Amino acid sequence: MPGQSDVRVWLRLVLLSCVMLFAPLAWSADGGGAKEQAQRQQDQPLNNAPVWRDVRGGDHPYQTTQVRGVETNVLVQSEGEIWRQIRNGPITIYGGWLLVIVAALIGLYYWRMGPLTLHKRPTGRLVERFSGWERTVHWLTAISFLVLAASGLVILFGKYVLLPVFGYTLFSWLAVLCKNLHNFLGPVFAVGTVLMFFTFVRDNLPKAYDWVWVIKLGGFFGAREHVPSGRFNAGEKSWFWIGVTLLGIVSVVTGFIMLFPNFEQGRGLMQLANVIHAVSAMLFIAMALGHIYVGTIGVEKAYETMRTGMADEIWAQEHHEYWYKEVVKGRPGAAGTLSAARAGAMKEGWKL
């Protein structure tokens, strides 16, 4: 019979064999285990890359929370850094240069060519171009858009352009003001966009003669000849369909995704919406610069037509001849009426 010492020796041999057999398997399954982590802490203090990789993953079995909802168990979202680089990189750089170049080209054109003036003197007989409802809808949408554009530019470019000038305190107040204006006027602009579409869609349908306006560039270059058009020319129709409708809808939808995070949209969707929102807004503002120029100082008496709703018959003939003829003939459905009354100021000014 073997003694107790022999039994102990055999047990030790068996235990040692088990350790040698299963230790490599345990090390492999643990990926280095605690020993590797301990060694890393000695060689590279505070380097917890494996831990943070698990945290960034968002689906670690031990990463949980008592708060239930979309992404509540995600402690670090790696895509946020990608979004930040896109926003502060291509969008800010290329978007900023786009607006600068467009504004510079408009300024250069005005300096070289000046406004598009009338070929004949006004008669004083007025045509109703826009009704009270149409002007209300236009100015509701236009004013809200201008505030949104200005506040959005401050939010996007403020820390690069305004912060060095204003300092942190004043700029922080301005940024908070712009953020709240942007958030509260967004729904107002959305309502205005819908009203704009249904109010003006009929007169913005493409016509065959619009191609003539496009080919001649609306008479803005060369001899600056008179190019007939309907109530709205091809340029205004392009603004309506591409700017107001397409870019307006894209800006509104993406803005609502960010403004109302109540429908279980995650941060990934909101980051994507933010990128699309910024791109569409830059294009929208660039097109709006051209529209604002033409509607104010670019075309003689264009601003008065939207402010008062009335246009002189000479202005109507030279810029929207087909529409003017429909109004004169009293064609059913033609927006606008011809007034036989002469404007007093025009009458005195032109000795009519």
Secondary structure, DSSP 4 states (H G I P E B T S, - for coil): ---HHHHHHHHHHHHHHHHHHHHHHHHHHHTTHHHHHHHHHHHSTT--HHHHHHHHHS--TT---SS-STTTT-S--THHHHHHHHIIIIIHHHHHHHHHHHHHHHHHHHHHH--B--SS---SEEEE-S-HHHHHHHHHHHHHHHHHHHHHHHHHHHHHHTHHHH-HHHHHHHHHHHHHHHHHHHHHHHHHHHHHHHHHTGGGS--TTHHHHHHTGGG-STT------SSS-HHHHHIIIIIIIIIHHHHHHHHHHHH---S---HHHHHHHHHHHHHHHHHHHHHHHHHHHIIIIIBTTHHHHHHHSEEEHHHHHHH-HHHHHHHHHT-TT----EEEEEPHHHHHHHT-
